[in-house]
Amino acid sequence: MRHLALSLLLAAAAGPAAAEQDLLLGADMSSPAMTEAEMSRADIAAMIKAADGKPVDLHDKALSGLDLSGMNLRGANLRTARLNKANLRGADLSGANLEQAWFLKADLSGAKLADAKMFGITARDADFRGADLSRSVPIGDFKGANMSGATLVDLKGGADIKNQSMGLMRAVFTSVNLAGANLRGANLGRSRLEYANLKDADLTDVVLMGSDLSGANLTGATVAGADFKNVDVGGARLIDLKGQREARDWAERVNADRAVTQASN
């Protein structure tokens, strides 16, 4: 179970179809390991109390469906844990290790995830509305997640081309709702943002170089200082952008002729 999220991400690098196929064949999403919890909220609360301020170790635990809302899981080790459909609303996961963990359809609205490690995470259709993911490393699959109004300042989701022995590891934000999100200074180089909703988002100084923004909605977004070199904008809505003149390498966009630049009547 612990290597499934990583294999899914590798498949995502090969292409959307491969990732979907691997998700269906690689894991039984209806199995107890993916849908049930081996501990209760009271058990975890007792662990937190016994830890006396130190991070708790919950790695590889089955925690799906639990109500962990408002809990202090700061710095917790949740590596390879399963938290599908878990309620983590308002929880403090700052600096937590969430590598290769499962958060399918989990509720993390208003949660604190600053500095969290998310290499290989699978968080499809999760709710991150209003959450703080500042300086986190979301190298994983967030397809269909809701991050509207979230804070993603200095996010580190770009592909590291110097360390690609395992394939192109990057943030997958396909069809993610980032409306009104604050992404100032984030690194999303070579990431996947196809059909993402970036309406009114703050993309000031964001690194987008080589990313896929095809079909994305950037209506009203602030793009001053954002790097658009080799960014695929085919079918993207680039309407009423703020700070466009200050955007970097604007002329180096890919499929710029296919972008939508005027609102239809």
N, C-alpha and C positions, 0 to 999 in steps of 0.2 A: 504493500500500500504506500509506503513512504516514497517510492520512486515514481509513482503515477503522475503527480503534478509535473515533475521535471520532464517526463516523456511526452506529456501533452504539450508542453511549451516548445519542445524540440519539434514536434509535429507542426505546431503553429508557425514555426519559422519556415517550414517547407511549403506551407500554404493552408488557407482556410479549410479546404476540403479534407486534407489529411488530418488536421486537428480535430474536426468534427468526427471523422471516422475513428480516430484513436480514442476519443472520449466514449464512444459507444462500445468499442471492442475492448478497451483497456480496463474498464471498471464497471462493476454492477452497481449502478447508482441507487438501486432499491435494497441493497444489502444492509444488514444491521451495522456494519462497519462504517457505512456512509450516512445512515439515517438515525442512528440511536446514540445514546450517551452512556458511558460506563461510570460516570460520576454525576453527582448532583451539585446544584449551586451551593448547598450547605457544605459539601465536601471541599469544594474549591475555596469557599470562604474560610474554612478551618485551616487549609493549607496556607492561605495568605496571612492569617493571624499567627500561625506557628513560624512563618518565615521571618516575622519581626522586621519588616521593611526590606528584606532581600527579595529578589525576583523569584517567583515560583517556577518550578519545572513541570510543564504539562506536555512535553514533547511526545508526539505519536499517540496522544489520547483521543478517544472517540467522544466528542462533546457536541455532536449535532443536536440541534433543537433546544439546547439549554437556554435559560434566561440568565444571561450574565450582564444584564444592563447595569451601567453605573459602577461596575467593579474596577478595582485598582489592580490592573494586570501590567503595570509599568515594568518594562524590561523582562517580562515573562518569556520563557522558552516554550513556544508553541510550534516548534518545527515539526512538520509532517502531521500535525493534529488535524482532525476533521471537525469543522464547526459549521457544517451546512445548515442553513436556516436557523442558525443561532441568533439570539437577541443580544447584541453587544452595544445597544444604543447608549451613547454617552459614556462608554467604558474608556478607561485610560490604558492604552496599549503603546504608549510612548516608548520608543527604543526596544520594543518587543521583537523577538525573532519569530517571524511568520513564514520562514522559508519553506517551500513545498507544502504549505498548509492548504486546506480546502475551506472556502468560504462561500460556496454556492448559495445564492439567494439569502445570504446572511444580512442582518440589519446592523450596520455600523454607523447609522446616522448620528452626527454630533460626536462621534468618537475621536479620541486623541491618538493619532498614529504617527506623530512627528518622530523622525529618525528611525522608524521601523524598517526592519529588513524583510523584503518580500520576494527574494529570488525564487522563482519557480512556483509562486502562489497561484491558485486557481480561485478567482473571485467573480465568476460570471454571474450577472444579474444581481449582484450585491448592492445594497443601499448605503452609499457613503455621503448622503446629502448633509452639507454643513460640517463634514468631518475635517480634521486638520491632519494632512499628510505631508506637511512641510519637511523637506530634507529626507524623506523616506526613499527607499530604493524599490520601486514597484516593477521589477523585471519579471512580469508574469502576465496572466490572462485575465483581463477585466471586462471582456466582451459583454456588452449590454448593461453594464453597471450604471448606477445613477450617482454622479458626483456633482450635481448641481449645487452651486453655492459653496463648494468645498474650497479649502485653502491648500494649494499645492506648491507653495513658494519654494524655490530651489529644489524641486523634485529631481531625483536622479533616475530617470527612466530610459535614458538613451543607451543604445547598443555600444558596448566596448569593443571596438574593432581590434584592439590589441590582445584580447583574450576571447577568441572565438573557436577554440578547439572543439567545443561541443555544439557548434552551430550558432546561428545569429540569435542571441538572447537579447530580448528587448521588451519594452512595454507594449502590450496588445490592448489598445483602447478602442477597438472597433465597436461602433454604434454606442459608445459611452456618452451619457448626458453630462456635459461639462458646462452647461449654461450658467453664466454668471460666476464661474469659478475663477479664483485668483491663482494664476500659474506664473507669476513674475519670477524670472530667472531660472525657470525649470529647464532641464535637459531632456528633450524628447527626440533627440537625433535618431534617425532611422527607425522610429517607432511606427506602429500602425494605428492610424486615427481615421480609417475609412468610415464615412457616414457618422462621425462623431458630431454631437451638437455643442458647438463652441460659441453660441450666440451670446453676445455681450460679455464674453470671457476676457480676462486681462492676460494677454500674451506678451507683455512687455519684456524684452530681452530674452525671450524663450529660444532655445536652440531647437530648430525644427529640421535642420539640414538632413536631406535624404529621407525624410519621413513620408508616409502616404496619407494625404489629406483628401483623397478622392471622395467626392460626394459629401464632404463635411459641410456643416453650416457655420460660417464665421460672421454672420450678419451682426454688425455693431461691435465686433471684437476690437480690442486695442492691440495693435501689432507693432508699435514703435520699438525698434531695436531687435525685433524677432528676425531670426536667420531663415530665409526661404530658399537657400541654395539647394537645387535638385529636389525640391518638395513637389510631389505630384498633387496638383490641384484640379485635376480633371473632374468636372461636374460639381466642384465645390462652390458654395455661395460666398462670394467675396464682396458683400454689399455693405455700404456705409461703414467701412473700416476706419478706425481712428488711428492716427499716427502712421498711415501707410507710407508717407514720404520718408519717414525715419526707419522703415523696415530695411534690413540688410539683404543684399543680393536678391532684391525683388524681381529683377529682370531674369534671374536664373531659375525661375519656377518651371516645372515640367507640366506640359499640357495646359499652359496658361490660356490658350485659345479656346479651350473647352470649359473654362470656368464661367460661372454665372456672376456678372458684375453689375447687373441692374435688376431691380425688383420688377416682376411682371405686374401688369395692370390687372 
